[in-house]
Amino acid sequence: MHAVDIKQHPEQEPEQWRDASFTQELEMLQKNIELLVAQATNIISGDWDWMHEENHNMARLNKQLLQEKQEAANLKDHHRVALLEKRLRESRRTNIGPRLEKIRTTNGDGSTDEKYRPIWQAYPYSPKRTNSIAGKTIGVRIKMTNNHEYRLSTLGTASASWDYPKIIETEKLLMPIREKLSALHKAKVELRKCKRRVVRITKKYQQES
């Protein structure tokens, strides 16, 4: 973070230029957060575009495989039926995707803030979830470790196997953004605490001087 040079003007009280300093520093942090949010949004949007296209291709492939399986079953070609069933299991649609989580938090001074974090969610296909509006849109959060990071093996378990390389590629792009956002959010919290502490000590000094 670059040092912010706040020049005191004769008409300004100490509290005014002190508050201006904190305001500028908080604005710098917020601008960096907004840049990272924009980067994460672009990555996530691109991943979902890819997912929709690949799922469309898989749907066409599954339709073809089901037709071939029915033809093999009619001919009582049990060996080919077994092979086609295996291919059908391997060509299931991908149902895991990233999203940008937004949490509204309350600061110590009563103001509110928005905390962002790129996460992964699974959207399993089942009659119950398909008939649920919430199930279609909210999904099931894929758990992080206690250290607030993802295990690649966990993402792999939730994947459809064939989409695993793309998932890992996307996670490697989102992980640094997630860590930077976390650090910047913590910096905003600490800076607000610092401001309250400075105000308290300033009042104390005024009373003692």
N, C-alpha and C positions, 0 to 999 in steps of 0.2 A: 504494500500500500504506500502511495506517495504521500509525503508530508503535505498537509494543507496549511498554507500560510495565510492566516487571518490577521489582517492589519487593523489595529484598533483606531477608530476615528474619534475625534474629540467629542462628537455629539453622542457617541455610544457609551452606554453603561457597561461595566465588565460582564454582567449577566448576558447582555445582548450579543457581544462578540463571542462569548463562550458558547452560547446556544447555537450561533451561526456555525461555529466550528464543528459541533456534533452533527448538525443538520447536513452539512456538506459531506462529512465522512459517511453518514448513513445513506445519503443519496448515491455515493460512489459504490457502496456495497450493493444497493438495490439495482443499480445499472448492470453490475456484473452478474447478479442473479438473473435479471431479465435476459441477458445475452445467452446464458447457459440454458435457460428455459426454452428459448427459441431454438437452440441447437438440438436439445432433447426432443422437442416437438417435431422437428424435421426428420430426425432419425426414426422416431416412432411412427410417423406418418408413412415414411418410405417402407418400413417393415410391414405395416398393415396392407399397403398397396400390393406388396409382394405376396403376402399371405392370401389375399383375396384371389389373386391371379392363379397361384399354385393350387388353391383349393378348388377353383373352377376347373383346372386341368385334371385334378384328381377325381372330381365328380364325373367327368367324361370318361376317364379311364375305368373307374369303377363300374359305370354303366356297361362299358364294353366287356369287362371281365365277367360281370354277372350274366350277360348274354351268352358268352362263351361257356361259362360254367353250366348253364341250363342246357346248351346243346350237347356238352359232354355227358351230362347226366342222362339225357334222352338216349344217347348212344351207349350208356352204361360203361363209360370210360372212367372208372373209379380213380385211376392213377392221375389222369388229367384233371379231374374234379379236385383232387387233393392239392395239386400244384396251383390251380386257380384260387382255391381258398387261401392258400399261403400268400399269394400275390395280393389278394383282397385285404388281408390283415396288414400287409406291409404298405399298402397304398391308402391307408385311412387318412382323413383330412387332418391338417395341423390345427390344433385348438389351444395353442399357447401364444400369448402376445404381450408386448410391453404397453404400459400406459403411464401417464404422468400423474402421480398422486398429488393432490392439493389438500393441505390441512390448514384450517384457520386456527391460529393461536392467539392467546391474549397476553399482552405484555404487562410488566409490572406497573406501568403508568396508566393502565386501563385501555390503551390503544390495541388494535388488532393487527395481525400480520398474517401473511400466507406463506406456508412452508411447502416447497415442492420436492418431490423425490421420484425418480424413474423406478418403477417396479415391474414385476412380471406377474401375469395372471393366467390361469387356465380357464377355458370355457368348454367343459366337457359336454359331449352330446348325449342327451338322454331325454326320454319323453317328458319327464318332470321338468327338466330345465328348459326344454324347447317350448313348453307351454307357459313358461313363466317369463314375464317381461324383465323382471329383475335378473333372472338367470341368464338371459340372453346378453344383457349389457354389463352386469357387474362382474360376473366371473368369480373364480375362487383364487384368492391370493396365494402365490407360491411363497412359502416361508423362507426367510433369510436365516442365517446363523445368528447366534447370540452376539456376534461381532458386527452385525448389520451388513452382511455381504452374502452373495449367492454362491453355493457350491455348484460347479458345472455339472456334477453328477445328478444333482437335484433337478436342474433344468432339463438334463438329458432324459431322466425318468418321465418327466411330464410331456416330453416331445413325442412326435410321431416317428422318430428315428431318422427319416429321410430329411427332416427339416432341422436336425440338430446343428449342422455346420452353420446355417444361417442364424440360428438362435445365439450361438456362441459369438459369431461375428458381431451381431447387434449388441450383445451384452458387453463385449470388450470396448465398444464405443460409448455405451451408457455409463459404465462403471466410473470412469474418471469424472464425468459430469455429476454423477450422484455424490461422489466424495467431495467435489468442490462446492456443490450446493449445500451440503451438510456443514462444511467449514464456514461458508459465508453466513448461513443462518445463525450459527453459533457466534460468529463475530458480531452480528447485529444485536444479539441478546447481550453479549458482554459489553458492547459499546453503550447500550442503554443503561445497563447496571453502572457503568463507569460514569455516565452523565448524572445519574441520581446520587452517586457517591460524591462527585465533585460539587453538586448543589448543596449537599448536606455539609460538607467540609467548609465550603465557602461561607455558608450562614454561620457556622461555628466560629470561623475566623473573624467575621464581622462583629459577632457578639463579644469576642474576646479582645478585639483591638480598640 
